[in-house]
Amino acid sequence: MLPALQAALSWIDTAAKAGDGFLSYIDHTGTGLANQGWKDSGDAARYADGRLAEAPLALAEVQGYAYEAALAGAALLDAFQLPDGEHWRTFAAALADRLRARFWVSDQQGPYPAMALDGSGRPVDSVTSNMGHLLATGILNADETTLVAARLAAPDMSDAYGLRTMSSKSGGFGPLRYHCGTVWPHDTAIAITGLARSGHPEATARLIEGILDAAPAFDYRLPELWGGDARADTPAPVPYPAACRPQAWSAAAAIALMSALTGLEPDVPAGRLHLRPTGPLPVGALTVTGLTVAGERLDIAIGTDGRIESVTAPVGLIVEEHAASRS
């Protein structure tokens, strides 16, 4: 698979050069999808005043994905004693610098990453969940991560049954607009993963609580999306009429939540099992049994205080328990 890895890295390089240093997209045919990120509806990319953004668009999260891919690719190249690892580390660092210089904007609540740059290089400045995808990629520094965590935890983003795709204060927001105000469990789970890994337990718990509060209304079988109404305004999430149910990435959100609560990160080749619970758990005490790691069973029990009470791990794996950050 190494030739495919090298071809994929080459594509990232070519795409970034074609997009003034950023990966971007545009539908040249006029018959395809206007937006080609995960938010692919025609009205998904909006400025803070509600106007639609003009292509080509460079989405914030795509730059984060490219950053992460470059570093992971460099590690693989090094592991197989192939050249260009240093090139990709340099590429990633330069991409992070460009994102820092071009994407960050401010409003009355402070600075945050815009969801995209438009065809003229201007920030598409609506406050959206896109910034949550940056957290786990490593492209943000510690201060930037703290700012993003605060924006995601603010009521305009998080007082729904999960994370809104767009702030309730942004122009164009609607609680049942497909990508402009609804809640998608997979989108929320990606933000939760980044928040947990970067040590922001309060924001992590707030979003987990939103998803868990939604689950009973759907018989614990999460649909594709639901309405972004505030929990204080509706006794249960408002169903989205055309939502797929079941849907694979919504089902996978439950696994992401479990991983965030336990801080479970297996590294089988290195012979280590990392556990970093979120902290005092919004679910109370938690027991997870019957996981399989390295072909053997893994069981974990965590107390209400977020401390690990017991671990039954495969023989040969060193269990490393880390205290959760209380920030």
C-alpha positions in Angstrom: 0.0 0.0 0.0 3.0 2.3 0.1 2.6 3.5 -3.5 -1.0 4.5 -2.7 0.3 6.4 0.4 2.8 8.3 -1.7 0.2 9.0 -4.4 -2.2 10.3 -1.8 0.4 12.6 -0.3 1.3 13.8 -3.8 -2.3 14.7 -4.4 -2.5 16.7 -1.2 0.6 18.7 -2.3 -0.8 19.3 -5.8 -4.2 20.4 -4.4 -2.7 22.8 -1.9 -0.5 24.4 -4.6 -3.5 24.8 -6.9 -5.5 26.4 -4.0 -3.1 29.2 -2.9 -1.8 26.9 -0.1 -5.1 25.4 0.9 -7.2 22.5 -0.3 -10.4 23.8 -2.0 -13.2 22.7 -4.2 -15.5 24.0 -6.9 -18.2 22.4 -9.1 -17.0 23.4 -12.5 -19.8 21.5 -14.3 -22.7 23.3 -12.6 -24.5 19.9 -12.3 -22.7 18.4 -9.2 -22.7 19.3 -5.5 -22.1 22.9 -4.8 -20.5 22.0 -1.5 -18.1 19.1 -1.3 -17.3 18.8 2.4 -19.5 16.7 4.7 -21.9 19.6 4.8 -22.8 19.1 1.1 -26.1 20.9 0.8 -26.3 23.9 -1.4 -26.8 26.4 1.4 -24.3 24.9 3.9 -21.6 27.6 3.5 -22.8 31.0 4.8 -21.3 34.2 6.1 -22.3 35.4 9.6 -25.0 37.6 8.1 -26.6 34.6 6.3 -25.3 35.3 2.7 -24.2 32.2 0.8 -20.4 31.9 0.2 -19.0 31.9 -3.3 -16.7 29.1 -4.5 -14.0 27.9 -4.7 -14.2 27.2 -1.0 -11.4 26.0 1.3 -13.0 24.4 4.3 -11.3 24.7 7.7 -11.7 21.0 8.6 -10.2 19.9 5.3 -7.0 21.7 6.1 -7.0 19.9 9.5 -7.4 16.6 7.8 -4.5 17.4 5.4 -2.3 18.4 8.3 -3.0 15.2 10.1 -2.5 13.1 7.0 0.8 14.8 6.2 2.2 14.0 9.7 0.9 10.4 9.7 2.2 9.9 6.2 5.6 11.2 7.3 5.7 8.7 10.2 4.9 5.9 7.8 7.6 7.0 5.4 10.1 7.1 8.2 9.0 3.7 9.5 9.7 2.1 6.1 12.9 4.0 5.6 11.5 6.0 2.7 12.4 9.6 1.8 10.4 12.7 2.2 9.2 12.4 5.8 10.8 15.8 6.6 9.2 17.3 3.6 5.7 16.4 5.0 6.5 17.6 8.5 7.5 20.9 6.9 4.3 21.0 4.8 2.2 20.4 7.9 3.9 23.1 9.9 3.5 25.6 7.0 -0.2 24.7 6.6 -0.9 25.3 10.3 0.8 28.7 10.0 -1.3 29.6 7.0 -4.5 28.5 8.7 -3.6 30.6 11.8 -3.0 33.7 9.6 -6.0 33.4 7.3 -8.9 31.6 9.0 -9.1 33.2 12.4 -11.8 35.9 12.8 -13.4 37.6 15.8 -16.9 38.7 16.9 -18.3 40.0 20.2 -17.5 36.7 21.9 -13.9 36.7 20.8 -11.7 34.9 18.2 -12.6 31.6 16.4 -11.8 29.8 13.1 -14.0 30.6 10.2 -15.7 27.7 8.5 -13.9 28.4 5.2 -12.2 30.8 2.9 -14.3 31.9 -0.2 -13.3 32.3 -3.8 -11.7 35.7 -3.0 -9.8 34.4 0.0 -12.2 36.0 2.5 -13.2 34.1 5.7 -16.7 32.6 5.6 -17.3 33.8 9.2 -20.4 32.0 10.4 -19.9 30.2 13.7 -20.2 26.5 12.9 -19.3 23.0 14.1 -16.6 22.8 11.4 -14.1 24.2 14.0 -14.8 21.2 16.2 -13.2 18.9 13.5 -9.9 20.8 13.9 -9.4 19.7 17.6 -8.2 16.2 17.1 -6.1 16.8 14.1 -3.3 18.6 15.9 -3.4 21.7 13.7 -4.4 24.0 16.6 -2.0 25.0 19.4 -3.0 24.8 23.1 -4.4 28.4 23.3 -6.4 28.0 20.0 -7.8 24.7 21.3 -9.0 26.4 24.5 -10.7 29.1 22.4 -12.4 26.6 20.2 -13.5 24.5 23.2 -15.1 27.5 24.8 -17.0 28.4 21.6 -18.3 24.9 21.2 -19.5 24.8 24.8 -21.2 28.2 24.6 -25.1 27.9 24.7 -25.5 29.1 21.1 -23.7 26.0 20.0 -24.4 23.4 22.8 -27.7 24.0 24.5 -29.4 21.8 22.0 -29.5 17.9 22.1 -25.8 17.9 21.0 -23.7 20.3 19.0 -25.5 22.5 16.5 -24.0 22.6 13.0 -24.4 26.4 13.2 -24.7 28.9 16.0 -28.2 30.0 16.9 -26.8 33.5 16.7 -25.6 33.2 13.1 -27.6 34.6 10.1 -29.2 31.7 8.2 -29.6 29.6 11.3 -32.7 27.4 11.5 -33.2 24.5 13.9 -34.3 22.2 11.0 -32.0 23.5 8.4 -30.0 20.5 7.2 -26.5 21.8 7.8 -27.3 25.2 9.3 -28.7 24.5 12.8 -29.6 20.8 13.2 -27.6 18.4 15.3 -25.8 15.5 13.7 -24.5 12.8 16.2 -21.4 12.0 14.2 -20.5 15.7 13.9 -21.0 16.1 17.7 -18.9 12.9 18.3 -16.0 14.2 16.3 -16.0 17.4 18.4 -16.3 15.3 21.6 -13.3 13.2 20.5 -11.1 16.3 20.0 -12.3 17.9 23.3 -11.6 14.8 25.3 -8.1 14.3 23.8 -7.2 17.9 24.3 -8.2 17.9 28.0 -11.5 19.9 28.2 -13.7 17.6 30.3 -16.5 20.2 31.0 -17.1 20.9 27.3 -16.8 17.2 26.6 -19.4 16.3 29.2 -21.8 19.0 28.0 -21.9 17.6 24.5 -22.1 14.0 25.7 -25.1 14.9 27.9 -26.9 16.4 24.9 -26.5 13.2 22.9 -27.5 11.0 25.8 -30.6 13.2 26.4 -31.6 12.7 22.8 -31.1 8.9 22.7 -34.3 7.8 24.5 -36.5 9.7 22.0 -35.1 7.5 19.3 -35.1 4.2 21.3 -31.3 4.5 21.6 -31.0 4.1 17.8 -29.5 7.5 16.8 -30.7 8.8 13.4 -28.8 10.8 10.9 -29.7 14.2 12.5 -32.4 16.0 14.5 -33.5 19.5 15.2 -31.3 22.0 16.9 -33.9 23.4 19.3 -32.7 24.2 22.8 -33.3 21.5 25.4 -35.1 24.0 27.6 -37.6 24.7 24.8 -38.5 21.1 23.8 -39.0 18.0 26.0 -37.3 15.9 23.4 -35.4 16.5 20.1 -37.5 17.4 17.1 -37.1 14.6 14.5 -35.8 15.6 11.1 -38.5 14.3 8.7 -36.1 12.7 6.1 -33.4 11.5 8.4 -31.9 8.1 7.7 -32.3 5.7 10.5 -30.3 3.6 11.0 -27.2 5.2 9.6 -23.7 3.9 10.0 -21.9 7.1 11.1 -24.6 7.9 13.6 -24.3 4.4 15.1 -20.5 4.9 15.3 -21.0 8.0 17.4 -21.8 5.8 20.4 -18.4 4.2 20.0 -16.7 7.6 19.9 -18.6 8.7 23.1 -17.4 5.5 24.9 -13.8 6.2 23.7 -14.0 9.7 25.0 -15.5 8.7 28.4 -12.8 6.1 28.9 -9.9 7.9 27.1 -9.2 4.5 25.5 -6.3 4.6 23.0 -4.8 1.2 22.2 -1.3 1.0 20.7 -0.9 -2.7 20.1 2.4 -2.5 18.1 4.0 -0.5 21.0 2.5 -2.9 23.5 0.6 -0.2 25.4 -2.9 0.6 26.3 -3.6 4.3 27.2 -6.5 5.2 29.4 -7.4 8.8 30.2 -11.0 9.1 31.5 -12.8 12.4 30.8 -13.2 13.1 34.6 -16.4 13.0 36.7 -18.6 11.2 34.2 -22.0 12.5 33.1 -23.2 8.9 33.0 -22.2 8.1 36.6 -20.1 5.0 37.1 -19.2 3.2 33.8 -18.4 -0.4 33.1 -17.4 -1.4 29.6 -17.0 -5.2 29.0 -16.3 -7.4 26.1 -14.1 -5.2 24.0 -11.5 -7.0 21.9 -7.9 -5.7 21.6 -5.1 -7.7 20.1 -7.5 -10.6 19.8 -8.2 -10.7 23.5 -10.9 -9.4 25.8 -10.7 -6.0 27.4 -12.9 -4.8 30.4 -12.8 -1.4 32.0 -14.6 -0.1 35.1 -14.6 3.6 36.0 -16.1 5.2 39.1 -18.3 8.2 39.2 -15.3 10.4 40.1 -13.8 9.5 36.7 -11.1 7.3 38.2 -10.3 3.9 36.8 -11.3 1.2 39.3 -10.3 -2.0 37.4 -8.9 -3.1 34.0 -8.7 -6.6 32.6 -6.4 -6.2 29.7 -4.7 -8.6 27.2 -1.5 -10.2 28.4 1.5 -8.4 27.1 -0.1 -4.9 27.0 1.2 -2.4 29.5 -1.8 -0.3 30.8 -0.9 3.3 31.2 -3.5 5.2 33.3 -3.5 9.0 33.0 -5.3 11.4 35.3 -7.8 13.5 33.5 -7.3 17.2 33.2 -9.6 19.3 35.3 -9.4 22.4 33.2 
